[in-house]
């Protein structure tokens, strides 16, 4: 088995893994790097452009895992695309939105390379998409290979509990097996239940390491963190301030909306408008429509019915009054420029009545990351367009991650009992922690941190 990490950087970037298994070739994920722009955000597809890729398998529909899919399929015109059936309902919307965002960045920021693909191209590749139920083995090799005496490898999707449709992937050949975690969560969230990776065994494990540099504090519980967020929201609304919760459109938005719906149902929060972004509304609708197919809690909770959701119109975030206790759950978890989350934050940061609550990851080099580091009363550079701002608003960070804690992932390594572990999707210090701990706890397991663009034989 040959494996090649196509991420152009060593951090959490453009997820893409090329696997050559017994003469069959699979691409797992085709993402874009969240901190890069233009072609530099793409995986290193040129390294495998002469390979005959039989299939592309997607772990979930976040941009860092699927954002370059149309570009990948230009290189591999015969490959079909496999994913969970829940991801199948999301993928086209994600890619069309990506075209919209890139077109906007071309017009407003001047990135001439954008868009890297078009709406027509997304429509043209859509017939190659196939959605499958969890825990079903699927043959994926090219037809001519299966007819030429090859034993066809299979792939099986396992519920990863990270976001709607997220999956770990088991790849089985005649002699070796590989399991790819994708992004995984081993604890129940407000809506989604924990990953179902029970009884997974494999020769090779490719594992995310996102939280390897973050220990779980003693006595920490998700329930306590949710209660702390609830009390913080209540406190701000009592003083007639507004609450901005920047979120990613798929997953985090729906988890926060579910919390607000449950608080409204219990009477702790009055029934009031909840302002959201357009893409967040689209994915919330799919969460509702596919609730019967999803391994989730509160399966009868329909967010669109339980909440008065209002989509912010273009430019509204810059003009509306920030009074009376409004709640904003707005797409753009890192508060990137030219988003409603960025524009609202620019107005709220200097106002002591307002509050900005983070519930997920924000890279330190983004506006959201810089705000997270700013102390009360400190003047800091928020973004090139907003300039320097002085933080006077309330700001807190709540640990409601959709990624597995590092101790849970370390235990998972022991469960899988692989001969080899490849570490990816994490910063240098996160991967270093896992390498050290795996070598200490499981000394017989070979641990590899794949170098950019360098193939690994296992």
C-alpha positions in Angstrom: 0.0 0.0 0.0 1.3 3.4 -1.0 -0.1 6.6 0.7 0.6 10.2 -0.3 -0.5 13.2 1.8 -1.5 15.9 -0.8 -2.0 18.7 1.8 0.3 21.5 0.6 1.2 22.4 4.2 1.9 20.6 7.5 -1.0 22.2 9.4 -4.8 21.8 9.2 -5.1 22.6 5.5 -6.4 21.1 2.3 -7.2 17.5 3.2 -6.5 15.0 0.5 -4.9 11.5 0.7 -4.0 9.4 -2.3 -4.0 5.6 -1.7 -2.6 3.0 -4.1 -3.9 -0.4 -2.8 -3.0 -3.5 -4.7 -3.1 -1.6 -8.1 -6.3 0.3 -7.3 -6.2 4.0 -6.7 -8.4 6.0 -4.4 -8.4 9.7 -3.5 -9.8 10.4 0.0 -11.1 14.0 0.3 -10.3 17.0 -1.9 -10.2 20.1 0.3 -9.0 23.6 0.1 -6.6 25.3 2.6 -8.6 27.7 4.8 -5.7 30.2 5.2 -4.6 30.3 1.6 -6.1 31.8 -1.5 -6.2 30.9 -5.2 -4.3 27.9 -6.5 -2.0 27.8 -3.5 -5.0 26.6 -1.5 -5.3 23.5 -3.6 -4.0 20.0 -2.7 -0.9 18.9 -4.7 -2.8 17.2 -7.4 0.0 17.6 -9.9 1.9 14.8 -7.9 -0.7 12.3 -9.0 -2.0 13.8 -12.3 -0.6 10.8 -14.3 -2.2 8.2 -12.0 -5.5 6.5 -13.0 -7.6 7.3 -10.0 -10.6 4.9 -9.8 -12.7 6.7 -7.2 -12.8 9.7 -4.9 -14.3 9.2 -1.4 -15.4 12.1 0.8 -15.4 12.1 4.6 -17.7 15.2 5.0 -18.7 18.4 3.4 -16.6 21.0 5.1 -14.5 23.1 2.6 -11.2 21.9 3.9 -12.3 18.4 2.9 -14.3 19.0 -0.3 -13.6 22.5 -1.6 -11.3 21.4 -4.5 -13.4 18.4 -5.7 -14.2 19.9 -9.1 -10.5 20.6 -9.7 -9.6 17.1 -8.7 -12.1 15.6 -11.2 -10.5 17.5 -14.0 -7.4 15.4 -13.4 -9.4 12.2 -13.0 -12.3 12.2 -15.5 -13.0 8.5 -15.0 -13.3 8.6 -11.2 -16.7 8.3 -9.6 -17.3 10.1 -6.2 -18.6 8.3 -3.1 -19.9 9.7 0.1 -22.4 9.0 2.8 -26.1 9.5 1.8 -26.4 12.5 4.1 -23.4 14.2 2.5 -25.0 13.5 -0.8 -27.8 16.0 0.1 -25.2 18.7 1.0 -22.3 18.5 -1.5 -23.8 20.4 -4.4 -24.9 23.2 -2.2 -21.5 23.4 -0.6 -19.7 23.6 -4.0 -22.1 26.1 -5.5 -21.7 28.3 -2.5 -17.9 28.0 -2.9 -18.3 29.4 -6.5 -20.3 32.3 -5.1 -17.7 33.1 -2.4 -14.8 32.9 -4.9 -16.6 35.1 -7.4 -17.2 37.7 -4.6 -13.5 37.6 -3.6 -12.5 38.1 -7.2 -14.7 41.2 -7.5 -14.1 42.7 -4.1 -10.5 41.6 -3.2 -9.1 41.2 -6.7 -8.1 37.5 -6.6 -7.8 37.1 -10.4 -7.5 33.2 -10.2 -11.1 33.0 -8.8 -13.3 31.2 -9.3 -11.3 28.0 -9.6 -14.4 26.3 -11.0 -17.9 27.4 -12.1 -21.5 26.7 -11.4 -21.8 24.9 -14.7 -18.8 22.7 -13.8 -20.4 21.7 -10.5 -23.6 20.8 -12.4 -21.6 18.7 -14.9 -19.9 16.6 -12.3 -22.9 16.1 -10.1 -24.1 12.9 -12.0 -20.8 11.2 -10.8 -21.8 11.6 -7.1 -23.1 8.6 -5.2 -24.4 8.5 -1.7 -24.4 5.4 0.5 -25.7 4.4 3.8 -23.4 3.9 6.7 -22.0 0.4 7.4 -22.4 -1.0 3.9 -19.4 -2.3 1.9 -19.1 -0.9 -1.6 -16.8 -2.0 -4.4 -15.0 1.0 -5.9 -12.4 -0.2 -8.4 -12.7 0.7 -12.1 -14.9 -1.7 -14.1 -12.2 -2.9 -16.4 -10.0 -3.8 -13.4 -12.7 -5.9 -11.8 -13.2 -7.8 -15.1 -9.4 -8.4 -15.5 -8.9 -10.8 -12.6 -8.3 -8.2 -9.9 -10.0 -8.6 -6.5 -12.1 -5.5 -6.1 -11.4 -3.5 -2.9 -14.3 -2.2 -0.9 -15.0 0.9 1.2 -17.4 1.3 4.1 -18.6 4.6 5.7 -18.9 4.8 9.5 -20.8 7.6 11.2 -18.1 10.0 12.6 -20.4 12.2 14.7 -18.7 15.4 13.6 -21.3 17.1 11.3 -24.3 15.9 9.3 -23.0 13.1 6.9 -19.5 13.0 8.4 -17.8 9.6 8.0 -14.8 7.6 8.8 -13.8 5.3 6.0 -12.7 1.6 6.1 -10.9 0.5 2.9 -10.4 -3.2 2.5 -8.1 -4.9 0.0 -7.4 -8.6 -0.3 -4.3 -8.4 2.0 -4.5 -5.1 3.9 -7.1 -2.7 5.5 -7.0 1.0 6.1 -9.2 3.2 8.2 -9.3 7.0 7.8 -11.0 8.8 10.7 -11.7 12.0 8.8 -12.9 14.6 11.4 -14.5 12.7 14.3 -16.3 13.4 17.6 -16.5 10.7 20.3 -18.9 12.7 22.5 -22.6 13.5 22.0 -23.3 17.0 20.8 -26.7 18.8 21.2 -28.0 17.3 18.0 -25.6 14.7 16.7 -24.7 11.6 18.7 -21.1 10.5 19.1 -19.2 8.6 16.4 -20.0 4.9 15.9 -16.5 3.5 15.3 -17.1 0.4 17.5 -15.2 -2.7 16.6 -13.0 -0.9 14.0 -9.8 -2.8 13.3 -7.3 -2.0 10.6 -3.7 -2.6 9.5 -3.2 1.1 8.8 -4.8 4.1 10.5 -4.9 7.7 9.1 -5.9 9.9 12.0 -6.8 13.5 12.5 -4.9 15.2 15.4 -6.7 18.6 15.7 -6.8 18.7 19.5 -3.5 17.1 20.2 -2.1 20.3 21.6 -5.1 20.8 23.9 -5.6 18.9 27.1 -9.0 18.5 28.7 -9.2 20.5 31.9 -9.9 18.5 35.1 -13.6 18.2 35.8 -14.6 19.5 32.4 -18.0 18.5 30.9 -19.8 19.6 27.8 -23.0 20.0 29.9 -21.3 22.5 32.2 -19.9 24.4 29.2 -23.4 24.6 27.7 -24.8 25.9 31.0 -22.0 28.5 31.1 -23.0 29.7 27.6 -26.6 29.7 28.6 -26.0 31.9 31.6 -23.8 34.2 29.6 -26.5 34.7 27.0 -29.1 35.4 29.7 -26.8 38.0 31.3 -26.3 39.9 28.1 -30.0 39.9 27.2 -30.9 41.1 30.6 -28.8 44.3 30.1 -30.4 44.7 26.6 -27.2 43.9 24.8 -26.8 41.8 21.7 -25.1 38.4 21.3 -23.0 37.5 18.3 -22.1 33.8 18.0 -19.9 33.3 14.9 -20.3 29.8 13.5 -19.5 27.6 10.6 -22.6 27.1 8.4 -22.6 23.3 8.5 -22.7 21.7 11.9 -21.9 24.4 14.5 -24.8 26.6 13.4 -27.3 23.8 13.8 -25.9 22.7 17.2 -26.2 26.3 18.6 -29.7 26.7 17.1 -30.7 23.5 18.8 -29.5 24.8 22.1 -31.5 28.0 21.6 -34.5 26.0 20.7 -34.3 23.9 23.8 -33.8 27.0 26.0 -36.9 28.5 24.4 -38.9 25.4 24.9 -37.9 25.3 28.6 -38.7 29.0 29.1 -35.2 30.2 29.9 -35.1 32.1 26.6 -38.1 34.1 25.3 -39.3 33.4 21.8 -37.6 36.0 19.7 -36.0 36.4 16.3 -32.7 34.6 15.8 -30.7 36.1 13.0 -28.7 33.7 10.8 -26.9 33.7 7.4 -28.4 32.4 4.2 -26.1 29.3 3.9 -26.8 28.5 7.6 -30.5 28.5 6.8 -30.0 26.1 3.9 -28.1 23.6 6.0 -30.6 24.0 8.9 -33.4 23.1 6.5 -31.5 19.9 5.5 -30.8 19.0 9.1 -34.6 19.2 9.6 -35.6 17.3 6.5 -33.1 14.5 7.1 -33.6 14.2 10.8 -35.2 10.7 10.4 -32.1 9.5 8.6 -29.7 10.9 11.2 -28.2 9.3 14.3 -29.2 12.2 16.6 -30.8 13.4 19.7 -34.1 15.3 19.7 -35.1 13.7 16.4 -38.5 15.4 16.5 -36.9 18.9 17.0 -37.5 20.9 13.8 -35.4 24.0 14.1 -37.3 26.0 11.6 -40.5 25.5 13.5 -39.1 25.9 17.0 -37.3 29.2 16.3 -38.1 32.4 14.5 -35.2 32.4 12.1 -34.5 35.5 10.1 -31.9 35.6 7.4 -29.8 38.8 7.3 -30.1 40.5 4.0 -27.0 41.9 2.3 -25.8 45.0 4.0 -28.2 44.7 6.9 -25.5 43.9 9.4 -24.0 47.3 8.8 -27.2 49.2 9.4 -29.5 47.5 11.9 -29.8 48.8 15.4 -27.8 46.8 18.0 -30.4 47.2 20.8 -33.0 45.2 22.6 -31.2 42.0 23.1 -30.8 40.6 19.5 -29.2 37.2 19.0 -27.0 36.6 15.9 -25.8 33.1 14.9 -23.9 34.1 11.8 -21.8 32.1 9.3 -18.1 32.8 9.2 -16.7 31.2 12.4 -13.3 33.0 11.9 -15.0 36.4 11.1 -13.4 36.6 7.7 -13.7 40.0 5.9 -16.7 40.7 3.7 -19.0 38.6 5.9 -21.9 39.6 8.1 -20.0 38.2 11.2 -17.1 40.5 10.5 -19.3 43.5 9.9 -21.3 42.9 13.1 -18.2 42.4 15.1 -16.7 45.6 13.9 -19.7 47.5 15.3 -19.9 45.5 18.5 -16.3 45.2 19.7 -16.1 48.8 21.1 -19.5 48.6 22.8 -19.5 47.4 26.4 -23.2 46.3 26.2 -22.5 43.8 23.4 -21.1 40.3 23.6 -19.3 38.0 21.2 -19.2 34.4 22.1 -16.9 31.9 20.3 -18.0 28.3 20.2 -15.4 26.8 17.9 -12.0 27.1 16.4 -10.7 30.4 15.0 -7.2 30.5 13.6 -4.9 33.1 15.3 -4.2 34.8 12.0 -7.9 35.5 11.3 -10.0 38.4 12.6 -11.7 36.0 14.9 -8.4 34.7 16.2 -7.1 38.2 16.8 -10.2 39.1 18.7 -9.9 36.0 20.9 -6.5 37.1 22.0 -7.5 40.7 22.7 -7.8 41.7 26.3 -10.5 44.1 27.6 -9.5 47.7 26.8 -6.7 46.6 24.4 -6.4 48.1 21.0 -5.6 45.6 18.3 -5.6 45.1 14.5 -8.9 43.4 13.8 -8.6 43.2 10.0 -7.2 45.3 7.1 -10.6 46.7 6.3 -11.7 47.5 9.8 -8.3 48.6 11.1 -7.5 48.9 14.7 -10.3 48.5 17.3 -10.4 48.8 21.0 -12.1 45.8 22.7 -14.8 46.9 25.2 -17.4 44.2 24.5 -17.8 41.1 26.5 -16.0 38.2 24.8 -15.7 34.6 25.9 -14.6 31.3 24.3 -16.7 28.1 25.0 -15.3 24.7 24.3 -18.0 23.0 22.3 -15.8 21.3 19.8 -17.0 18.8 17.2 -13.5 17.2 17.2 -12.5 14.3 19.4 -10.5 15.1 22.5 -6.9 13.8 22.3 -7.3 11.2 25.1 -10.3 9.6 23.3 -8.3 9.5 20.0 -5.4 7.9 21.8 -7.6 5.2 23.2 -9.1 4.7 19.7 -5.6 3.9 18.4 -5.4 1.1 21.0 -8.8 -0.2 19.9 -7.9 -0.2 16.2 -4.5 -1.8 17.0 -2.9 -0.9 13.6 0.5 -1.8 12.5 1.0 1.8 11.3 -0.5 5.1 12.2 -0.2 8.2 9.9 -0.9 11.5 11.6 -2.5 14.4 9.8 -5.0 17.3 10.1 -3.3 19.0 13.0 -0.6 21.6 13.8 3.0 20.5 14.4 2.7 20.5 18.2 -0.6 18.5 18.0 1.0 15.8 15.8 4.1 15.7 18.0 2.0 15.0 21.1 0.3 12.1 19.4 3.5 10.7 18.1 5.1 10.8 21.5 2.1 9.3 23.3 1.5 6.5 20.8 5.2 5.5 20.9 5.0 5.4 24.7 1.7 3.6 25.1 1.8 1.4 22.0 5.5 0.8 21.3 4.9 -1.8 18.6 2.9 0.6 16.4 4.9 2.4 13.7 4.1 6.1 13.7 4.6 8.3 10.7 4.1 12.0 10.1 4.0 12.1 6.3 6.1 14.8 4.7 4.4 17.1 2.2 4.4 15.4 -1.2 6.4 12.4 -0.2 4.9 8.9 -0.6 4.8 6.4 2.3 5.0 2.6 1.8 3.1 0.6 4.4 
